[in-house]
Amino acid sequence: MPKQERNGRIGGFGPVCTPELQLVGIESAGQIRQLGWEECFHRWVARFPNRINVNAAYGMIAAEQGIGWRCLTAEDKARAKRVVERLRRAGRGADDRL
């Protein structure tokens, strides 16, 4: 069952990350599902490069799937790590989609 969105927050994200996501045009977990977690993650880290970390990627995947981050599969976690490593090597966010 999807995590509930409360107090204007995007499911799985708190009071700091939700406004950041909203600033890059991400308003809901449904939108993350529609666009895909990687697209949303790229948009987010392009504007907020300090979010290029595995925990932020886990949160994005969990929001897309409507689950808590602790429920992610090993495959999901491995994919998140690969995306974060690629972004760190490239030194940028949304413009690098190798």
ROGU-934445 format. One record per residue: residue number from 1; residue in one letter; z negated, x negated, y of N, C-alpha, C, O in turn. Coordinates in Angstrom, 3 decimals. Layout:
# residues N
r i NUM, aa A, n_Z Z, n_X X, n_Y Y, ca_Z Z, ca_X X, ca_Y Y, c_Z Z, c_X X, c_Y Y, o_Z Z, o_X X, o_Y Y $
...
//
This chain:
# residues 98
r i 1, aa M, n_Z 0.000, n_X -0.842, n_Y -1.181, ca_Z 0.000, ca_X 0.000, ca_Y 0.000, c_Z 0.000, c_X -0.887, c_Y 1.245, o_Z -0.760, o_X -1.854, o_Y 1.303 $
r i 2, aa P, n_Z 0.843, n_X -0.578, n_Y 2.250, ca_Z 0.917, ca_X -1.407, ca_Y 3.456, c_Z -0.398, c_X -1.438, c_Y 4.221, o_Z -1.134, o_X -0.453, o_Y 4.277 $
r i 3, aa K, n_Z -0.669, n_X -2.597, n_Y 4.806, ca_Z -1.850, ca_X -2.711, ca_Y 5.660, c_Z -1.651, c_X -1.829, c_Y 6.894, o_Z -0.558, o_X -1.750, o_Y 7.455 $
r i 4, aa Q, n_Z -2.706, n_X -1.189, n_Y 7.288, ca_Z -2.646, ca_X -0.289, ca_Y 8.439, c_Z -2.529, c_X -1.071, c_Y 9.741, o_Z -3.085, o_X -2.161, o_Y 9.880 $
r i 5, aa E, n_Z -1.812, n_X -0.508, n_Y 10.673, ca_Z -1.733, ca_X -1.092, ca_Y 12.008, c_Z -2.740, c_X -0.362, c_Y 12.877, o_Z -2.678, o_X 0.858, o_Y 13.030 $
r i 6, aa R, n_Z -3.675, n_X -1.124, n_Y 13.448, ca_Z -4.750, ca_X -0.531, ca_Y 14.235, c_Z -4.766, c_X -1.090, c_Y 15.644, o_Z -4.376, o_X -2.232, o_Y 15.886 $
r i 7, aa N, n_Z -5.225, n_X -0.264, n_Y 16.559, ca_Z -5.427, ca_X -0.707, ca_Y 17.943, c_Z -4.212, c_X -1.412, c_Y 18.515, o_Z -4.349, o_X -2.368, o_Y 19.278 $
r i 8, aa G, n_Z -3.024, n_X -0.948, n_Y 18.153, ca_Z -1.807, ca_X -1.559, ca_Y 18.658, c_Z -1.468, c_X -2.886, c_Y 18.013, o_Z -0.515, o_X -3.547, o_Y 18.425 $
r i 9, aa R, n_Z -2.230, n_X -3.290, n_Y 17.008, ca_Z -1.984, ca_X -4.560, ca_Y 16.331, c_Z -0.965, c_X -4.381, c_Y 15.212, o_Z -0.866, o_X -3.321, o_Y 14.595 $
r i 10, aa I, n_Z -0.228, n_X -5.431, n_Y 14.977, ca_Z 0.713, ca_X -5.456, ca_Y 13.865, c_Z -0.095, c_X -5.779, c_Y 12.616, o_Z -0.881, o_X -6.726, o_Y 12.615 $
r i 11, aa G, n_Z 0.090, n_X -5.004, n_Y 11.558, ca_Z -0.676, ca_X -5.168, ca_Y 10.329, c_Z -0.788, c_X -6.613, c_Y 9.892, o_Z 0.224, o_X -7.294, o_Y 9.728 $
r i 12, aa G, n_Z -2.017, n_X -7.091, n_Y 9.700, ca_Z -2.247, ca_X -8.455, ca_Y 9.264, c_Z -2.414, c_X -9.460, c_Y 10.398, o_Z -2.832, o_X -10.592, o_Y 10.156 $
r i 13, aa F, n_Z -2.098, n_X -9.071, n_Y 11.622, ca_Z -2.228, ca_X -9.973, ca_Y 12.763, c_Z -3.314, c_X -9.475, c_Y 13.700, o_Z -3.531, o_X -8.271, o_Y 13.839 $
r i 14, aa G, n_Z -3.985, n_X -10.406, n_Y 14.335, ca_Z -5.108, ca_X -10.074, ca_Y 15.191, c_Z -4.749, c_X -9.963, c_Y 16.658, o_Z -3.578, o_X -9.855, o_Y 17.019 $
r i 15, aa P, n_Z -5.779, n_X -9.992, n_Y 17.505, ca_Z -5.599, ca_X -9.759, ca_Y 18.942, c_Z -4.918, c_X -10.894, c_Y 19.696, o_Z -4.514, o_X -10.698, o_Y 20.842 $
r i 16, aa V, n_Z -4.778, n_X -12.056, n_Y 19.104, ca_Z -4.076, ca_X -13.165, ca_Y 19.755, c_Z -2.604, c_X -13.162, c_Y 19.359, o_Z -1.725, o_X -13.264, o_Y 20.215 $
r i 17, aa C, n_Z -2.341, n_X -13.048, n_Y 18.077, ca_Z -0.960, ca_X -13.134, ca_Y 17.587, c_Z -0.131, c_X -11.891, c_Y 17.900, o_Z 1.062, o_X -11.998, o_Y 18.181 $
r i 18, aa T, n_Z -0.755, n_X -10.713, n_Y 17.855, ca_Z 0.015, ca_X -9.490, ca_Y 18.116, c_Z 0.712, c_X -9.521, c_Y 19.472, o_Z 1.906, o_X -9.230, o_Y 19.532 $
r i 19, aa P, n_Z 0.022, n_X -9.860, n_Y 20.568, ca_Z 0.728, ca_X -9.909, ca_Y 21.857, c_Z 1.844, c_X -10.955, c_Y 21.889, o_Z 2.868, o_X -10.748, o_Y 22.540 $
r i 20, aa E, n_Z 1.652, n_X -12.070, n_Y 21.195, ca_Z 2.713, ca_X -13.070, ca_Y 21.125, c_Z 3.943, c_X -12.482, c_Y 20.441, o_Z 5.065, o_X -12.642, o_Y 20.920 $
r i 21, aa L, n_Z 3.724, n_X -11.808, n_Y 19.330, ca_Z 4.837, ca_X -11.187, ca_Y 18.606, c_Z 5.524, c_X -10.141, c_Y 19.475, o_Z 6.751, o_X -10.042, o_Y 19.482 $
r i 22, aa Q, n_Z 4.741, n_X -9.370, n_Y 20.199, ca_Z 5.319, ca_X -8.352, ca_Y 21.071, c_Z 6.154, c_X -8.971, c_Y 22.183, o_Z 7.166, o_X -8.402, o_Y 22.592 $
r i 23, aa L, n_Z 5.737, n_X -10.131, n_Y 22.670, ca_Z 6.509, ca_X -10.819, ca_Y 23.715, c_Z 7.887, c_X -11.256, c_Y 23.234, o_Z 8.806, o_X -11.411, o_Y 24.037 $
r i 24, aa V, n_Z 8.033, n_X -11.456, n_Y 21.924, ca_Z 9.336, ca_X -11.838, ca_Y 21.382, c_Z 10.048, c_X -10.635, c_Y 20.748, o_Z 11.016, o_X -10.792, o_Y 20.003 $
r i 25, aa G, n_Z 9.548, n_X -9.441, n_Y 21.057, ca_Z 10.240, ca_X -8.227, ca_Y 20.641, c_Z 9.875, c_X -7.692, c_Y 19.277, o_Z 10.582, o_X -6.833, o_Y 18.750 $
r i 26, aa I, n_Z 8.798, n_X -8.169, n_Y 18.691, ca_Z 8.362, ca_X -7.680, ca_Y 17.381, c_Z 7.169, c_X -6.767, c_Y 17.602, o_Z 6.093, o_X -7.208, o_Y 18.006 $
r i 27, aa E, n_Z 7.379, n_X -5.489, n_Y 17.332, ca_Z 6.383, ca_X -4.475, ca_Y 17.659, c_Z 5.615, c_X -3.925, c_Y 16.465, o_Z 4.570, o_X -3.300, o_Y 16.647 $
r i 28, aa S, n_Z 6.112, n_X -4.145, n_Y 15.238, ca_Z 5.460, ca_X -3.521, ca_Y 14.085, c_Z 5.812, c_X -4.262, c_Y 12.796, o_Z 6.765, o_X -5.040, o_Y 12.736 $
r i 29, aa A, n_Z 5.009, n_X -3.992, n_Y 11.771, ca_Z 5.317, ca_X -4.533, ca_Y 10.452, c_Z 6.628, c_X -3.949, c_Y 9.933, o_Z 7.370, o_X -4.622, o_Y 9.218 $
r i 30, aa G, n_Z 6.911, n_X -2.705, n_Y 10.291, ca_Z 8.187, ca_X -2.095, ca_Y 9.903, c_Z 9.368, c_X -2.864, c_Y 10.460, o_Z 10.394, o_X -3.011, o_Y 9.797 $
r i 31, aa Q, n_Z 9.219, n_X -3.349, n_Y 11.673, ca_Z 10.285, ca_X -4.147, ca_Y 12.273, c_Z 10.419, c_X -5.493, c_Y 11.551, o_Z 11.528, o_X -6.001, o_Y 11.386 $
r i 32, aa I, n_Z 9.299, n_X -6.064, n_Y 11.125, ca_Z 9.347, ca_X -7.310, ca_Y 10.352, c_Z 10.094, c_X -7.059, c_Y 9.045, o_Z 10.910, o_X -7.879, o_Y 8.625 $
r i 33, aa R, n_Z 9.815, n_X -5.932, n_Y 8.408, ca_Z 10.531, ca_X -5.593, ca_Y 7.171, c_Z 12.021, c_X -5.419, c_Y 7.431, o_Z 12.848, o_X -5.858, o_Y 6.632 $
r i 34, aa Q, n_Z 12.361, n_X -4.790, n_Y 8.531, ca_Z 13.769, ca_X -4.549, ca_Y 8.862, c_Z 14.517, c_X -5.848, c_Y 9.150, o_Z 15.626, o_X -6.048, o_Y 8.652 $
r i 35, aa L, n_Z 13.924, n_X -6.724, n_Y 9.942, ca_Z 14.580, ca_X -7.970, ca_Y 10.348, c_Z 14.427, c_X -9.083, c_Y 9.323, o_Z 15.256, o_X -9.991, o_Y 9.260 $
r i 36, aa G, n_Z 13.383, n_X -9.019, n_Y 8.530, ca_Z 13.073, ca_X -10.084, ca_Y 7.588, c_Z 12.061, c_X -11.047, c_Y 8.190, o_Z 12.086, o_X -11.334, o_Y 9.387 $
r i 37, aa W, n_Z 11.172, n_X -11.539, n_Y 7.338, ca_Z 10.096, ca_X -12.380, ca_Y 7.855, c_Z 10.608, c_X -13.673, c_Y 8.467, o_Z 10.059, o_X -14.139, o_Y 9.465 $
r i 38, aa E, n_Z 11.650, n_X -14.263, n_Y 7.889, ca_Z 12.129, ca_X -15.533, ca_Y 8.432, c_Z 12.699, c_X -15.364, c_Y 9.835, o_Z 12.423, o_X -16.180, o_Y 10.714 $
r i 39, aa E, n_Z 13.482, n_X -14.327, n_Y 10.055, ca_Z 14.027, ca_X -14.064, ca_Y 11.393, c_Z 12.893, c_X -13.890, c_Y 12.397, o_Z 12.918, o_X -14.470, o_Y 13.482 $
r i 40, aa C, n_Z 11.905, n_X -13.091, n_Y 12.030, ca_Z 10.774, ca_X -12.851, ca_Y 12.933, c_Z 9.973, c_X -14.127, c_Y 13.166, o_Z 9.535, o_X -14.394, o_Y 14.285 $
r i 41, aa F, n_Z 9.785, n_X -14.903, n_Y 12.121, ca_Z 9.047, ca_X -16.161, ca_Y 12.251, c_Z 9.790, c_X -17.121, c_Y 13.177, o_Z 9.177, o_X -17.765, o_Y 14.028 $
r i 42, aa H, n_Z 11.097, n_X -17.215, n_Y 13.013, ca_Z 11.892, ca_X -18.082, ca_Y 13.888, c_Z 11.777, c_X -17.646, c_Y 15.346, o_Z 11.622, o_X -18.487, o_Y 16.232 $
r i 43, aa R, n_Z 11.851, n_X -16.355, n_Y 15.600, ca_Z 11.707, ca_X -15.863, ca_Y 16.983, c_Z 10.349, c_X -16.231, c_Y 17.554, o_Z 10.234, o_X -16.679, o_Y 18.695 $
r i 44, aa W, n_Z 9.330, n_X -16.036, n_Y 16.743, ca_Z 7.955, ca_X -16.289, ca_Y 17.181, c_Z 7.748, c_X -17.760, c_Y 17.496, o_Z 7.243, o_X -18.092, o_Y 18.568 $
r i 45, aa V, n_Z 8.126, n_X -18.647, n_Y 16.585, ca_Z 7.850, ca_X -20.074, ca_Y 16.804, c_Z 8.777, c_X -20.703, c_Y 17.846, o_Z 8.463, o_X -21.761, o_Y 18.391 $
r i 46, aa A, n_Z 9.899, n_X -20.072, n_Y 18.125, ca_Z 10.756, ca_X -20.564, ca_Y 19.209, c_Z 10.020, c_X -20.446, c_Y 20.535, o_Z 10.148, o_X -21.315, o_Y 21.398 $
r i 47, aa R, n_Z 9.258, n_X -19.390, n_Y 20.698, ca_Z 8.508, ca_X -19.155, ca_Y 21.937, c_Z 7.117, c_X -19.781, c_Y 21.885, o_Z 6.589, o_X -20.232, o_Y 22.901 $
r i 48, aa F, n_Z 6.530, n_X -19.804, n_Y 20.687, ca_Z 5.171, ca_X -20.315, ca_Y 20.503, c_Z 5.184, c_X -21.382, c_Y 19.396, o_Z 4.786, o_X -21.103, o_Y 18.266 $
r i 49, aa P, n_Z 5.640, n_X -22.600, n_Y 19.716, ca_Z 5.793, ca_X -23.630, ca_Y 18.691, c_Z 4.491, c_X -24.013, c_Y 17.990, o_Z 4.528, o_X -24.564, o_Y 16.890 $
r i 50, aa N, n_Z 3.365, n_X -23.737, n_Y 18.594, ca_Z 2.088, ca_X -24.024, ca_Y 17.936, c_Z 1.875, c_X -23.142, c_Y 16.703, o_Z 0.949, o_X -23.379, o_Y 15.927 $
r i 51, aa R, n_Z 2.714, n_X -22.140, n_Y 16.522, ca_Z 2.615, ca_X -21.251, ca_Y 15.353, c_Z 3.438, c_X -21.759, c_Y 14.168, o_Z 3.533, o_X -21.082, o_Y 13.144 $
r i 52, aa I, n_Z 4.029, n_X -22.941, n_Y 14.300, ca_Z 4.760, ca_X -23.506, ca_Y 13.162, c_Z 3.717, c_X -24.071, c_Y 12.207, o_Z 3.431, o_X -25.268, o_Y 12.209 $
r i 53, aa N, n_Z 3.155, n_X -23.186, n_Y 11.394, ca_Z 2.193, ca_X -23.601, ca_Y 10.378, c_Z 2.266, c_X -22.637, c_Y 9.202, o_Z 2.750, o_X -21.512, o_Y 9.325 $
r i 54, aa V, n_Z 1.784, n_X -23.094, n_Y 8.086, ca_Z 1.909, ca_X -22.332, ca_Y 6.847, c_Z 1.141, c_X -21.015, c_Y 6.926, o_Z 1.629, o_X -19.991, o_Y 6.449 $
r i 55, aa N, n_Z -0.045, n_X -21.024, n_Y 7.518, ca_Z -0.823, ca_X -19.783, ca_Y 7.583, c_Z -0.099, c_X -18.705, c_Y 8.386, o_Z -0.134, o_X -17.531, o_Y 8.016 $
r i 56, aa A, n_Z 0.551, n_X -19.087, n_Y 9.470, ca_Z 1.314, ca_X -18.119, ca_Y 10.258, c_Z 2.484, c_X -17.568, c_Y 9.441, o_Z 2.778, o_X -16.374, o_Y 9.497 $
r i 57, aa A, n_Z 3.145, n_X -18.441, n_Y 8.686, ca_Z 4.244, ca_X -17.990, ca_Y 7.828, c_Z 3.727, c_X -17.051, c_Y 6.743, o_Z 4.362, o_X -16.040, o_Y 6.444 $
r i 58, aa Y, n_Z 2.581, n_X -17.378, n_Y 6.155, ca_Z 1.978, ca_X -16.490, ca_Y 5.156, c_Z 1.722, c_X -15.112, c_Y 5.759, o_Z 2.007, o_X -14.091, o_Y 5.132 $
r i 59, aa G, n_Z 1.187, n_X -15.089, n_Y 6.970, ca_Z 0.913, ca_X -13.815, ca_Y 7.630, c_Z 2.168, c_X -12.995, c_Y 7.841, o_Z 2.158, o_X -11.773, o_Y 7.691 $
r i 60, aa M, n_Z 3.239, n_X -13.669, n_Y 8.188, ca_Z 4.506, ca_X -12.969, ca_Y 8.425, c_Z 5.050, c_X -12.381, c_Y 7.116, o_Z 5.520, o_X -11.244, o_Y 7.090 $
r i 61, aa I, n_Z 4.984, n_X -13.159, n_Y 6.039, ca_Z 5.440, ca_X -12.660, ca_Y 4.740, c_Z 4.575, c_X -11.479, c_Y 4.300, o_Z 5.087, o_X -10.465, o_Y 3.826 $
r i 62, aa A, n_Z 3.271, n_X -11.621, n_Y 4.461, ca_Z 2.358, ca_X -10.549, ca_Y 4.069, c_Z 2.625, c_X -9.278, c_Y 4.869, o_Z 2.595, o_X -8.179, o_Y 4.314 $
r i 63, aa A, n_Z 2.888, n_X -9.421, n_Y 6.173, ca_Z 3.196, ca_X -8.250, ca_Y 6.994, c_Z 4.485, c_X -7.584, c_Y 6.514, o_Z 4.569, o_X -6.357, o_Y 6.462 $
r i 64, aa E, n_Z 5.480, n_X -8.387, n_Y 6.166, ca_Z 6.743, ca_X -7.845, ca_Y 5.664, c_Z 6.521, c_X -7.046, c_Y 4.383, o_Z 7.127, o_X -5.993, o_Y 4.182 $
r i 65, aa Q, n_Z 5.653, n_X -7.552, n_Y 3.528, ca_Z 5.412, ca_X -6.906, ca_Y 2.239, c_Z 4.330, c_X -5.831, c_Y 2.291, o_Z 4.150, o_X -5.078, o_Y 1.334 $
r i 66, aa G, n_Z 3.613, n_X -5.765, n_Y 3.411, ca_Z 2.557, ca_X -4.769, ca_Y 3.542, c_Z 1.340, c_X -5.071, c_Y 2.698, o_Z 0.680, o_X -4.157, o_Y 2.203 $
r i 67, aa I, n_Z 1.034, n_X -6.361, n_Y 2.530, ca_Z -0.106, ca_X -6.780, ca_Y 1.715, c_Z -0.940, c_X -7.783, c_Y 2.492, o_Z -0.520, o_X -8.263, o_Y 3.545 $
r i 68, aa G, n_Z -2.108, n_X -8.096, n_Y 1.980, ca_Z -2.921, ca_X -9.167, ca_Y 2.538, c_Z -2.349, c_X -10.511, c_Y 2.127, o_Z -1.727, o_X -10.618, o_Y 1.070 $
r i 69, aa W, n_Z -2.546, n_X -11.533, n_Y 2.938, ca_Z -1.956, ca_X -12.842, ca_Y 2.640, c_Z -2.489, c_X -13.435, c_Y 1.342, o_Z -1.813, o_X -14.249, o_Y 0.713 $
r i 70, aa R, n_Z -3.676, n_X -13.042, n_Y 0.938, ca_Z -4.235, ca_X -13.554, ca_Y -0.317, c_Z -3.476, c_X -13.039, c_Y -1.542, o_Z -3.634, o_X -13.577, o_Y -2.638 $
r i 71, aa C, n_Z -2.666, n_X -12.019, n_Y -1.366, ca_Z -1.898, ca_X -11.430, ca_Y -2.473, c_Z -0.502, c_X -12.034, c_Y -2.614, o_Z 0.260, o_X -11.617, o_Y -3.487 $
r i 72, aa L, n_Z -0.158, n_X -12.993, n_Y -1.783, ca_Z 1.172, ca_X -13.593, ca_Y -1.865, c_Z 1.353, c_X -14.330, c_Y -3.188, o_Z 0.412, o_X -14.906, o_Y -3.734 $
r i 73, aa T, n_Z 2.569, n_X -14.297, n_Y -3.683, ca_Z 2.881, ca_X -15.012, ca_Y -4.916, c_Z 3.049, c_X -16.499, c_Y -4.620, o_Z 3.224, o_X -16.902, o_Y -3.470 $
r i 74, aa A, n_Z 2.993, n_X -17.298, n_Y -5.670, ca_Z 3.223, ca_X -18.736, ca_Y -5.522, c_Z 4.623, c_X -18.985, c_Y -4.975, o_Z 4.833, o_X -19.915, o_Y -4.196 $
r i 75, aa E, n_Z 5.577, n_X -18.158, n_Y -5.382, ca_Z 6.949, ca_X -18.301, ca_Y -4.878, c_Z 7.026, c_X -18.047, c_Y -3.373, o_Z 7.695, o_X -18.783, o_Y -2.648 $
r i 76, aa D, n_Z 6.337, n_X -16.999, n_Y -2.906, ca_Z 6.299, ca_X -16.714, ca_Y -1.464, c_Z 5.680, c_X -17.878, c_Y -0.697, o_Z 6.185, o_X -18.281, o_Y 0.350 $
r i 77, aa K, n_Z 4.586, n_X -18.413, n_Y -1.226, ca_Z 3.904, ca_X -19.521, ca_Y -0.556, c_Z 4.784, c_X -20.767, c_Y -0.510, o_Z 4.811, o_X -21.480, o_Y 0.493 $
r i 78, aa A, n_Z 5.494, n_X -21.021, n_Y -1.590, ca_Z 6.388, ca_X -22.186, ca_Y -1.623, c_Z 7.509, c_X -22.020, c_Y -0.604, o_Z 7.863, o_X -22.976, o_Y 0.085 $
r i 79, aa R, n_Z 8.061, n_X -20.839, n_Y -0.501, ca_Z 9.128, ca_X -20.592, ca_Y 0.475, c_Z 8.609, c_X -20.778, c_Y 1.900, o_Z 9.290, o_X -21.371, o_Y 2.736 $
r i 80, aa A, n_Z 7.413, n_X -20.277, n_Y 2.178, ca_Z 6.818, ca_X -20.439, ca_Y 3.504, c_Z 6.656, c_X -21.923, c_Y 3.832, o_Z 6.960, o_X -22.357, o_Y 4.943 $
r i 81, aa K, n_Z 6.181, n_X -22.688, n_Y 2.865, ca_Z 5.990, ca_X -24.128, ca_Y 3.085, c_Z 7.318, c_X -24.822, c_Y 3.377, o_Z 7.387, o_X -25.690, o_Y 4.247 $
r i 82, aa R, n_Z 8.373, n_X -24.441, n_Y 2.652, ca_Z 9.688, ca_X -25.052, ca_Y 2.902, c_Z 10.184, c_X -24.730, c_Y 4.308, o_Z 10.705, o_X -25.609, o_Y 4.994 $
r i 83, aa V, n_Z 10.028, n_X -23.486, n_Y 4.743, ca_Z 10.474, ca_X -23.096, ca_Y 6.082, c_Z 9.694, c_X -23.867, c_Y 7.145, o_Z 10.285, o_X -24.384, o_Y 8.093 $
r i 84, aa V, n_Z 8.388, n_X -23.948, n_Y 6.996, ca_Z 7.558, ca_X -24.663, ca_Y 7.966, c_Z 7.925, c_X -26.150, c_Y 7.997, o_Z 8.047, o_X -26.731, o_Y 9.076 $
r i 85, aa E, n_Z 8.100, n_X -26.764, n_Y 6.842, ca_Z 8.486, ca_X -28.186, ca_Y 6.800, c_Z 9.816, c_X -28.415, c_Y 7.506, o_Z 9.973, o_X -29.374, o_Y 8.261 $
r i 86, aa R, n_Z 10.770, n_X -27.523, n_Y 7.254, ca_Z 12.092, ca_X -27.656, ca_Y 7.887, c_Z 11.977, c_X -27.540, c_Y 9.410, o_Z 12.603, o_X -28.306, o_Y 10.142 $
r i 87, aa L, n_Z 11.186, n_X -26.590, n_Y 9.878, ca_Z 11.020, ca_X -26.414, ca_Y 11.322, c_Z 10.303, c_X -27.600, c_Y 11.956, o_Z 10.655, o_X -28.027, o_Y 13.055 $
r i 88, aa R, n_Z 9.318, n_X -28.121, n_Y 11.277, ca_Z 8.602, ca_X -29.286, ca_Y 11.811, c_Z 9.518, c_X -30.501, c_Y 11.906, o_Z 9.486, o_X -31.236, o_Y 12.893 $
r i 89, aa R, n_Z 10.334, n_X -30.707, n_Y 10.875, ca_Z 11.275, ca_X -31.835, ca_Y 10.905, c_Z 12.276, c_X -31.673, c_Y 12.036, o_Z 12.625, o_X -32.644, o_Y 12.708 $
r i 90, aa A, n_Z 12.735, n_X -30.449, n_Y 12.247, ca_Z 13.739, ca_X -30.186, ca_Y 13.269, c_Z 13.132, c_X -30.224, c_Y 14.674, o_Z 13.829, o_X -30.518, o_Y 15.644 $
r i 91, aa G, n_Z 11.843, n_X -29.930, n_Y 14.781, ca_Z 11.185, ca_X -29.946, ca_Y 16.076, c_Z 11.520, c_X -28.768, c_Y 16.957, o_Z 11.351, o_X -28.826, o_Y 18.175 $
r i 92, aa R, n_Z 12.002, n_X -27.684, n_Y 16.339, ca_Z 12.287, ca_X -26.478, ca_Y 17.134, c_Z 12.187, c_X -25.260, c_Y 16.229, o_Z 12.033, o_X -25.372, o_Y 15.013 $
r i 93, aa G, n_Z 12.281, n_X -24.078, n_Y 16.865, ca_Z 12.093, ca_X -22.836, ca_Y 16.151, c_Z 13.366, c_X -22.096, c_Y 15.815, o_Z 14.074, o_X -22.476, o_Y 14.882 $
r i 94, aa A, n_Z 13.666, n_X -21.056, n_Y 16.548, ca_Z 14.716, ca_X -20.102, ca_Y 16.180, c_Z 16.107, c_X -20.704, c_Y 16.142, o_Z 16.990, o_X -20.152, o_Y 15.486 $
r i 95, aa D, n_Z 16.334, n_X -21.836, n_Y 16.835, ca_Z 17.688, ca_X -22.386, ca_Y 16.883, c_Z 18.040, c_X -23.225, c_Y 15.667, o_Z 19.191, o_X -23.632, o_Y 15.506 $
r i 96, aa D, n_Z 17.068, n_X -23.486, n_Y 14.815, ca_Z 17.351, ca_X -24.327, ca_Y 13.652, c_Z 17.218, c_X -23.502, c_Y 12.377, o_Z 16.110, o_X -23.221, o_Y 11.921 $
r i 97, aa R, n_Z 18.342, n_X -23.123, n_Y 11.816, ca_Z 18.347, ca_X -22.297, ca_Y 10.611, c_Z 19.085, c_X -22.992, c_Y 9.491, o_Z 19.943, o_X -22.386, o_Y 8.851 $
r i 98, aa L, n_Z 18.772, n_X -24.252, n_Y 9.240, ca_Z 19.462, ca_X -25.036, ca_Y 8.227, c_Z 19.264, c_X -24.478, c_Y 6.844, o_Z 19.786, o_X -25.030, o_Y 5.875 $
//
